[in-house]
Amino acid sequence: LLGYITGYSYYNAMGFTTQVSNVIQIAKNETRPSLQRGRFKVAFIKQKNTITKQNVPLLRLLDAIRFIKDIPDATIDNSCSHLLKLLTDFTQEEQEQIKKLALKYPSSTRALLGALFQQIDSNQNTEMLQKSLNPITTYNLSVSETILPTAKNWNIK
């Protein structure tokens, strides 16, 4: 696979938002300039992980976490609630795989994923994610403590 559709199209398909966008976002291993195709704008996002058919659903979910502030017509709290539901349905193998893939994502993505997993199961092994973070960095995501009480363990404000 060379790339996969992510972003606004995925947010709509997975129930994060009801908005339908005219921007198609494609994640690829190398960046390309955006282009216009009729009424659609095609934007490219760099994906640092190797793209395989098996890991595309996990990468899409990580993209949603990475760009959680950009999901149209959705609050961060609603998006976190939706992510918790989706992550709860993951198999143990998928949970381990997404943690490994997250290591090539920005630290805010790793912190939020760790908080989500810790919320699902307090015994969840999130040590790999925790060790990849700078302990003095704080992440301003404005998630409420009622939705994600574990956020404070990950320096998420």
C-alpha positions as CSV (number, residue, x, y, z in Angstrom):
1,L,0.0,0.0,0.0
2,L,1.2,3.5,-0.8
3,G,-1.3,5.4,1.4
4,Y,-4.7,5.4,2.9
5,I,-7.6,7.8,3.3
6,T,-7.8,9.4,6.7
7,G,-8.9,12.6,8.3
8,Y,-12.3,14.2,7.7
9,S,-13.6,11.2,5.6
10,Y,-12.6,8.8,8.4
11,Y,-14.0,11.0,11.2
12,N,-17.4,10.9,9.4
13,A,-17.4,7.2,8.6
14,M,-16.4,6.3,12.2
15,G,-19.1,8.5,13.8
16,F,-16.9,11.2,15.2
17,T,-18.8,13.9,13.3
18,T,-21.7,14.3,10.9
19,Q,-19.9,16.8,8.8
20,V,-19.0,15.9,5.2
21,S,-15.8,17.6,4.1
22,N,-14.6,18.6,0.6
23,V,-11.1,17.8,1.8
24,I,-9.7,14.3,1.2
25,Q,-6.7,13.6,3.4
26,I,-4.4,10.8,2.4
27,A,-1.6,9.5,4.6
28,K,1.6,8.5,2.8
29,N,5.2,7.7,3.8
30,E,6.4,10.7,1.8
31,T,4.8,14.2,1.6
32,R,3.3,15.7,-1.5
33,P,1.8,19.2,-2.1
34,S,-1.9,19.5,-1.8
35,L,-3.9,19.5,-5.0
36,Q,-7.4,20.4,-6.2
37,R,-9.6,17.9,-8.1
38,G,-12.8,19.5,-9.1
39,R,-14.6,20.6,-5.9
40,F,-12.3,18.4,-3.7
41,K,-9.0,19.4,-2.2
42,V,-6.6,16.4,-1.7
43,A,-4.2,16.9,1.2
44,F,-1.4,14.6,2.1
45,I,-0.2,13.8,5.7
46,K,3.2,12.2,6.4
47,Q,2.9,8.8,8.0
48,K,6.2,7.7,9.6
49,N,5.1,4.1,10.2
50,T,5.2,1.4,7.4
51,I,1.7,1.2,5.9
52,T,0.3,-2.3,5.6
53,K,-3.3,-3.5,5.0
54,Q,-3.4,-4.8,8.6
55,N,-2.3,-1.6,10.4
56,V,-4.4,0.9,8.4
57,P,-7.4,0.8,10.8
58,L,-5.0,1.4,13.8
59,L,-3.2,4.2,12.0
60,R,-6.5,5.9,11.2
61,L,-7.4,5.8,14.9
62,L,-4.0,7.2,15.8
63,D,-4.6,10.0,13.2
64,A,-7.9,10.8,14.9
65,I,-6.1,11.1,18.3
66,R,-3.4,13.2,16.7
67,F,-5.8,15.6,15.2
68,I,-8.5,15.4,17.9
69,K,-8.7,19.2,18.1
70,D,-9.4,19.4,14.3
71,I,-12.4,17.1,14.2
72,P,-15.2,19.3,12.9
73,D,-18.4,19.7,14.9
74,A,-17.1,17.6,17.8
75,T,-15.9,18.5,21.3
76,I,-12.8,16.9,22.7
77,D,-14.9,15.2,25.4
78,N,-17.2,13.7,22.8
79,S,-14.3,12.5,20.7
80,C,-12.6,11.0,23.8
81,S,-15.8,9.1,24.8
82,H,-16.0,7.8,21.2
83,L,-12.4,6.7,21.3
84,L,-12.9,4.9,24.6
85,K,-15.7,2.9,23.0
86,L,-13.6,2.0,19.9
87,L,-10.5,1.1,21.9
88,T,-12.5,-1.1,24.3
89,D,-13.4,-3.4,21.3
90,F,-9.8,-3.9,20.4
91,T,-8.2,-7.4,20.9
92,Q,-5.2,-7.6,23.2
93,E,-3.0,-8.0,20.0
94,E,-4.5,-4.9,18.5
95,Q,-3.9,-2.9,21.7
96,E,-0.2,-3.9,21.8
97,Q,0.1,-3.1,18.0
98,I,-1.4,0.4,18.3
99,K,0.9,1.2,21.3
100,K,4.0,0.3,19.1
101,L,2.7,2.3,16.2
102,A,2.0,5.3,18.5
103,L,5.7,5.6,19.2
104,K,6.2,7.3,15.9
105,Y,3.5,9.8,16.6
106,P,3.8,13.2,18.4
107,S,4.1,13.0,22.2
108,S,0.6,14.5,22.7
109,T,-0.9,11.5,20.8
110,R,1.1,9.0,22.9
111,A,0.0,10.8,26.1
112,L,-3.7,10.8,25.2
113,L,-3.6,7.1,24.0
114,G,-2.0,6.2,27.3
115,A,-4.7,8.0,29.3
116,L,-7.4,6.3,27.2
117,F,-5.9,2.8,27.8
118,Q,-5.4,3.5,31.5
119,Q,-9.1,4.6,31.7
120,I,-10.2,1.4,30.0
121,D,-8.1,-0.8,32.3
122,S,-6.0,0.5,35.1
123,N,-3.8,-2.6,34.9
124,Q,-3.1,-2.0,31.2
125,N,0.6,-2.0,30.4
126,T,1.2,1.5,29.3
127,E,4.8,1.7,30.4
128,M,6.2,1.8,26.9
129,L,4.1,4.9,26.2
130,Q,4.9,6.5,29.5
131,K,8.6,6.1,29.1
132,S,8.5,7.7,25.6
133,L,7.2,11.0,27.1
134,N,9.1,13.8,28.7
135,P,7.9,13.9,32.3
136,I,7.8,17.7,32.6
137,T,5.8,18.3,29.3
138,T,2.2,19.2,29.7
139,Y,-0.4,18.8,27.0
140,N,-3.3,21.3,26.6
141,L,-6.2,19.3,25.3
142,S,-9.0,20.6,27.5
143,V,-10.5,17.2,28.2
144,S,-12.8,17.1,31.3
145,E,-11.9,15.0,34.3
146,T,-15.3,13.3,34.3
147,I,-14.7,11.9,30.8
148,L,-11.0,11.0,31.3
149,P,-10.0,11.1,35.0
150,T,-6.6,9.4,34.0
151,A,-5.6,12.5,32.0
152,K,-3.7,14.0,35.0
153,N,-1.5,10.9,35.2
154,W,-0.3,11.8,31.7
155,N,0.1,15.6,32.2
156,I,-2.9,16.3,30.1
157,K,-4.7,19.6,31.0
